[in-house]
Amino acid sequence: SAYFSPLVTRGASRLLGISSDSSYRFERSVDKASVVENSDYAAKLIITHAGGELGELYKAGSPKTQKKIITFNVSSVKRLLGQEIALSKVKSIFKALEFKVAASGKNVLKIEVPAFRQDVTSEIDVIEEVCRIAGYDTIPLSIPAIKLSALQEDLLLTIQEKIRETLMGVGAHEVITYSLVSEESLRKARVSLASVIRLQNPLSMEQEVLRPTLLWGLLTSLRCNVESGSRKCSFFEIGDCFNQGVEFRALGLIADGRELLEVKGIVELLLEKLGLCGVEFFNSMNASYKEGQTAGIRIGDKEIGTIGRVKEEILADCKIDLANIIAAELNLENLKPFVNFQKIYGGLPIYPSVTRDISLVINEGIVYQKIVGAIDALSLENLEHIRYKGLYRSEEIGKGKKSLTLSLEFRSPERTLTDAEVNAYLEEIIRKLSLELQAVIR
């Protein structure tokens, strides 16, 4: 008989890559107090029945033995099992199990656990022993009490479901990519590594940092589909990103074979479905997108996302043999406070609308949003919609110039508008754009 330290035995077994029945047993500990007694008994049997001779006892180390005392409250039995067990019966159970019992107050016992019961370490283990010996069949069956409460809707989950519904409706497919990426992939995507979160002990070089953006995963998914012969693919992903020590939920969208304005329209549709008002697309710089073909998205002074045409050098680094890839990302945590799913219904219009198209020649640097903002500033009461119709560039228009066509829809809730009234609105709009943006009507 012997006792070996469980920690030392386990460590040596793993270090040497050797596991045996003996190591398995000693890893789970044995009764220290009975080692000498068991050795003496084994020696007696050998001498008596096998003609052996008594030799010297070898001992290395002195394992400390300490009595294990557990305070046991008899009332805990009813609290946990739902029935009372008499104190006398509890004592008889412990006596049969070789547990020493001493009273320590009303319905409170001090239980000394025998050394060979390594599995009994706390009061709940003692209660389990009482239950086991008394019989599990004696425990009354009852339905657990469940407190009913109103279901709290998770707004972020609702937003994600609305996003999936909208984007799948326009032909996009959802993908799921790894949240662990390599530093090299972020360099290829022109993402700054200054604030990324690195793993201390990564399993591989491909999984060494937590992603700060969904762009690289979407590019990888697009490449796999292009290599399989698929074209004009659109993918989106809803996942966690990590930046500057903060985890946030994000949406990523990537499209092949769609124009920038088309993807912008999809983003606008999505934001409209989420009930966001006051959304503005503004000029911004992003290292992953082409200069002059990227925009930030904000509500008030809160930036909620970006959109742009992916740089050709990034596509080359990702081994995507395409030139027109549009991507967009939205920070769902930032836009969540502005989401409003409340619908306001009104009657159908009684009177017809009047539509006028105007084509403006403007400087190349003037963006569509600036034109819309200038028109909105007039607060024309019967101007119902401003819609983008087309963009045109040519040598005839001139270098550094572009022609933008808008569709303006007017409607009065009280009567049919006359041509004279609509023309007056148009003149006011043209005058405003000419003064502020030096726009010229084609």
N, C-alpha and C positions, 0 to 999 in steps of 0.2 A: 504494500500500500504506500502511496506517496501523494504529495501535494506539490504542484508546480504553479507558478504565477500565471493566471490567464493571459495577462498582457504580454508577458515575455514569450509564452508559448505561441500565442497568435502572431506576434511579430516575427519570431523565428520561422514559423510555418510559411508565412507569406514571403519572407526574404529568400528562403531556400526553395520555395515552390513545392513543398512536400506537405501532404495532408494524410493523417492516419487516424484510425479509430481512437488511439490514445490521445493524439493532439486535439481531436474533436471533443473528447470528454473533458480534458483539463482546461480547454478554452472556456468551458462553461462552469468551471470551478467545482471543487469537491469539498466535503466537510473536513476542515482543518483539524477539528478537535478529535475526530475518530481515527486519524491516520495511525497513531501509535497503537491504539486498541485493535484496529483491524490487522496491523502487522503481527501483533502478538498472537491473535487468533489464528492467522494463517500459519504461523510457525508451529503452533500447537497441533494443528491438523496434519502438517507435514511430518512432525515427530511421531504422532500417534499412529498414523495410517500408512506412512511411506518410509518409516525407519530413518528419518533425517536426524541430523544433529544440530543443536542450537548454536548459532554463530553470534557474531557481534552486530549490534544495531548501528547503522550508519545514518547520520543526520547532518544536513547542511542547511544552515539558516534557521531562523526561529519565527515562523509565521505567527503574527499576532492574532489572538482570538479574542473577540469582544462579544459580550452578551447583547442580543438584539431584543430590545424592549419596545413594545408598541402599545400606545394608549388606545383602548377600545371602548367606545360609547355604545351601549346596547341599544339605545334609541335610534342609532343610525341604521339598524337593521330594518326597522319599520319605515324609516324615511326613504330607504333605497329599494326595499323589497315589497313594501305595501302590506306587511303583516308583522305582528309581534311574535317574538320567540322568547319563551320564559328564560329568566336568568339562569335557573338551575339547568335547563337543557343546554344553554350555551356553554356553561362550565363543563358539563359532561362531554360535549363534543370536543372541547379543547383538551380535556383529559385523555380522551381516546386517541387524539392526534399527537399526544406527548408534548403539548404546549403547557407550560407552567402558568397558573393563573393566580393573581393576587388582587384583592379589592382595593380600589383607590377612590372611593366616594360612591354616591348613589348611582347605580347603573353604569359605573365606570370601572373598567378592569385594566390592570397592567398585565400584558401578555408577553411572556418570555418565549421567543421562537426557538425551537431546537436548531442546533447548528446544521443539521442535514437538510433543513428546509431553506435552501438558498433563494427560492422563488417568492417567499413571503417577506415583503419589505415595508408595507404600509397598512393602514387600517382597512382600505378597500380589499386588500388581499385576505385579511382576516375575515371580513364579511363574506367573501367568496367561499372560504372554507366552511363557514357556518351554513351557507346556502347549499353547498355541495353535499354535506353530510345530512342536513335536514331533508333534502330532496327538492329538486327543481319543480317537481310536480305539485308541491304544496304552495307554490307562489301563485296568488290569485291573478287571473288574467283581467286586464283592464285596458281601455283605449286611452292613450296618452292625451292629456289636455293640450289643445292647440289654440293659441290666441289668434283670433281673426283680426286682421288689420287691412286697411285699404292698400291696394297695390300702388306703389309709387312708380310712376313711369320714368324710365331713364331716357332723358332727352337725347343724349348722344346716340343711343341705340336707334331711336326713332329717326334721327338725322341720317344715320348710316343706311337704314332700310329705304328711306326716300331717295338717297343717292343711288342705291343699287337699282331701284325701280326706274329712275329717270335715265341713267346711263345705259342700262340694258335696253331701254326703249328706243335709244338712238343707235343701237347696233354695237355697243361696246361690250367686251367680255371681261369678267373679273378674274384677276390672277392673285396669287399669294406667293410672295417671295421671302427669302430669309432676312431677318432683321440684323444679322451679323454679316458684315462685308469686309473686304480687304482695304487697306489704305491705298493700294495701287489703283483699285477700281474708283475710289473717290478722286484720286489725282486725275484719272482719265476723264471723269465727269466734271473736272475743274471745280471741285468742291473744296472749300478751305478746311484744313485739318486742325486749325488752331483750337477749336472748341469741341472736337469729337471725344467720345468716351471710349477709352481703350481697355481691352480685357487684360488682366494681369497674367493669365495663364491660358492663352487661346489654344484650341485643339489643332488649328491649322492656320496658315497665313491667309487663307480665304475667309476666315472668321475671326478677325482680330479687333474690329471696332464695331460699335453700335451705329447703325446708319443714321445720318442726320437728314437724309432725303430719300424719297422713293424712286428718284429718277433712274439710278443705275439698275435696280431690279426690273423696272419696266423696259429699259433698253435691252436687257438680257432676254426678257420674255419675247420682245419684238424680234430680236435677232434669231432666236430659235424657230419662230414661226416663218420668218422670211427664208431661212435656210431650208425649211420644209416645203417651200413653194407657195406659201400664203402671201397675199398682197392686200393692200388697203385694210390693214388690221387696226382695230382700236381696242386698247386695253385700259383698265383702271384697277387700282388697288387701294384698299382702305387698311391702313396699318399704323403701327407706332413708330415714331421717329424720336431721336434723342439728340439734343443740341444744348450746349452750355449747361450740362447737368440736369436738364429738364426733359421729361418724357411727355410727348403730346401725340394726339391722334391726328392723322393727316390723310388726305386724299390725293392720289396721283393719277393723272390721265395722260395717255400718249396715243398719237394717231398717225398712221401712214396713209398718204393719199388724200388728205384733207387740207384745205387752205387754212391759214391762220385765222381768218375772219370766221370760217365755219366752226372751228374749235372754240373760238371766243363766243360764238352764238350758243354752242352747247353749254359752256360754262354759265352764260347769262341765263339760259333756260333752267339750269340746275339751281342757281341762286334764286330765281323767281319761284321755283317749286318749294324752296325752303322759306319763302316769305320774306326775303331780305330786301330792304329798301335803302336807297341812297348809295348803291354800289357804284364805285368809280374805278375806271381803268386809267392808270397814269403812267407816264414815261418813267422807266427805271432801268437800272443796269444789273445784269445777272451774268456771272462768268460762264454759265452753261448755255446761254442763248445768244443768238446773233444780235449785234448792236443794231438798234433801230427796228428790230422785229421782236421786241419783248416789252412786257408791261407788268406793272404791279397792280394788285387788286386791293382796294381798301374800302372801308365804311367809316366815314368821318376821318379820324386820325389813327384808326386801327387797321393795320395791314393784315389781310387775311389770305393772300396768295400771290402767285406769279403765273404768267403764261408767256410762251415764246417759241421761236423756231430753234431747234437744237443745232449747235454749231457743227459744221461738217467735220472738223477735226475730232470731235467727240465721237461722231458716228464712225469715223475711220478707226479710232482706237477700240471701239466696240465691235469692229468688223461687220458693220451694217452697210451694205452697198446701196444706200439710198441717200437722197439729198434733201427731201422735204418731210421732215419729222417734226410735228408740233407736240409740245408737252405743256402740262399745267399742273400746279400743285396748290392745294388749299389746306390751311391750318384749321381743322375742325374745332379745336379748342377756342381759337380766336373768334370764329364766326358764330359759335353757339349762343352767346348772349343776344345776338340780333335775330335769331330764328323765330318766326312767328307762323304757326300753322293755322291760326284762326282765319276762317274764310268769311268774307263779307259779300253777300249776294245782292244784286240790284236788278231792276227790270231791264228788259231789252230796249235798246234805243228806238224811239218812235220815228225820228226824222233821219233822213239819209245823210251820209258823210260826203264831204267834198275833198278830193285828193289832188294835190299839186306836186309835181316833181321839179326840183331845181338842181342845176349842175353848177358847181362852184370851182373856179380855178384858184388854188391857194398855194402857199409855200409848202414845200415838202415836209418841213418840220412841224406843221400844225396837225394835231391828232383829231380824230373824229369826236372824242369826248369833249374837247374844247369847243367845237362847233355846237354840239348839243347843249353844253352849258351856257353858251352865249344866247341861244334861242330860248332856253328855259328861263333865263334871267328876265326876259320880256314879260313873263307871266300872262301870256295870251289865253284868255278864258275859254276860247273855243278850239284851241289846238289840242287834239286828242292824242296823236301819235307822231313820233319822228322815227323814220326807218331808213336804214342804210340800203342803197340800191346797187352801187357799183363804184369802182375806182379805175381811173384811166390815166395813162402816161404816154406821152409821145413827143417827138421833136417839135411838132406844131405848137404844143402847149408851152414848151420851153424847158430848159434845164433848171432843175431845182423847183419845178412846179408839178402839181398833180391836179387832176379833175375829180371831184367827189360829187356823186349824185345822191340826193336825199329825197325821200318821199314824205310829204307832210299831209297829215289827215286832219281835217277840221270837221267839227260837228257841234251843233247847238242842241241842248235838250228841250228847247222851247219852240223852235221853228226851223224851217229849211233855210240854210244860209244862201245868200245871193252871190253871184260872181263878183260884184263890186266889193262886198264885205271880205271875201276871201282874198281878192287882189290887194285890198288895203293891208291885210295881215302879211301877205307876201312882201309888199313894199317895206313894211316895218322891219321884217326879218332881214331882208337884203341890205337895208340901210345899216342895221346893227352889225352885220357881218362885214360889211365894207369898211366901217369905221374902226372896228376892233381888230379884225383879222386881215384887212386889206384884200378881202375876197372879191373876185370879179365873176359876174354871171356869164356863162358861155352862151 
